[in-house]
Every structure is written in C-alpha cells, then in structure tokens.
Amino acid sequence: MPGCGCLIASLERSMKGPADDIYSESKSTIITGKPNALFFNQILEKYNFDKKDTVMIGDRLDTDILFGNNVGVDTALVLSGASVLKDVQSLQAGDNRTPTYVSNNLEELLEM
C-alpha cells in the first residue's frame, strides 16, 4: 500500500513498550515492500527466476517502476492507473523512475 507511513509510525509507537515507557527507544522498522530490493530478493530466492526474463509491470513510477529499476529488471508502466504520460515526460534524464516500456494498458503491452 503506497504512502502508508502513518500506519508504520503507529505500529512502531505501539511496539515501544508499556505506557510509562512510551518514549523509550525502539527497534527500527525494516520496510520490505516496493521499492526496497529486499522484497525482490525474497521473491527471487523463493521462486528462482532469472532477472533477464523478468519485467516489473506497474502503474506507479514511484513504487512499481522504481522497484524494478532498483533490482535491475526491465520495467513497463501501464497508463491505466496512478501515473500518466505527463509524469513520464517530466522525468529528468537518468531518473531511476524511468520505465523501459510505456503502454496505455495491459492488452497493449502484451502486443508489444
């Protein structure tokens, strides 16, 4: 779920201990979802697939496409969701959110 920082903060706060010790130091949270490569490595280890044969398909530049690029696989942005073509066109050269492919929808992507 993108943008869930407030949920994470409340969970971290609840794990700090009894109410009288609420401000004590707690263990830090490790976020393993997109775009963190740890998530991909867990999938890779479990299913043993080859990065060369993998495409990360998604509708968000800041999670899905960044995730694929962070882990070294091709990426495909479908414009039927959160990100729009204007978002892609506004990216600077070398931005790690730049998709390998852009498609209006999944059907069009499969025809590429």
N, C-alpha and C positions, 0 to 999 in steps of 0.2 A: 504494500500500500504506500504509494508515494506521499511524501510530506507528513510522516507520522511522528515527527519529533515530540509533539506534546504527549503522545501515548508512551513513548520511550521514557520521557522525563518523569511521568507519573509512576511508571514501573520502577525506575531507578530509585525514586524517592521512597516508594513503599518497601524496598528491599534494604533500606539503611538500618533497620532495627526498631526497637521499641520507641514510643513517642518521646520519651525523655532523652533519647539519643538520636533524634531525627536529623540533626545536623552533623553527625559524625561522618567521616569519610567512608565511602562505599566502594565496592569493586566497580570498575568501569564496564560499560556495556560494549559488546562487540556486535556491530551491525553487519550481518552476513548477507543481506539481500542486495539486489541490484543498486548501485553499480559496483559493489565490492567483489573482487576477484575470488575471494574465499568461497562464495556461493557457487561460482562456476567450477572451481576446483573440486568441490564436494560432488557435483554432478558428474564431472569428468571421471573422478575416481570410482563412483558407483556404476556408471554405465559404460566406461571405457571406450569413448568415441574419439574420433580424430578431428582436431581443430580445422584441418584443411577442408573437411566435408561438412562444416557447420556454418550456419547463418543464423544470427540472432535477429529475429523479426519482432518489431515492436512499433508502438505509436507515440513513444515519448523520446525525444532527443536526450533529455537529462537523466534518464534511467536506463531504458532499453538499449539505445544506441551507444551511450557512454559505456554501459556494461560490456557490450560486445567488443567495442574497440579496446577497452581496458584489458580484456583477456585474449585479444589477438585473433578474433574471428571476423569474417565478413558480416556486415550489418545491412538490414533492409528496413527502412522506415515506411510504414503504411500511413497514408494521409487521411485515414478514416477514423482517426481518434484525436488525441490531445494536441499533437504538433501539426502545424500547417506548413505549406510550401514556403511561405514568407519567413518562417523560423529557420528553415534550411538555408535560404538565400541570404539571411543576415549573419550567418556564421563566418568568422574570420578564417583565413587560410590556416590550416594546421590545427583547427579546433578539434578536440577529441570527441566531439558530439556529431561530427560529420559522418553521415551514413554512406556505405558503399553503394547502395541502391535506394531509389525512392520510387514509390508506387502509390497510385491512388487507393488501392485496396488489395486484399489478398488474391483475388481472382486475377487481377492484372499482374501481380507479382509472379504468380505461377506460370504465366505466359511468357515471362522474360527468358 
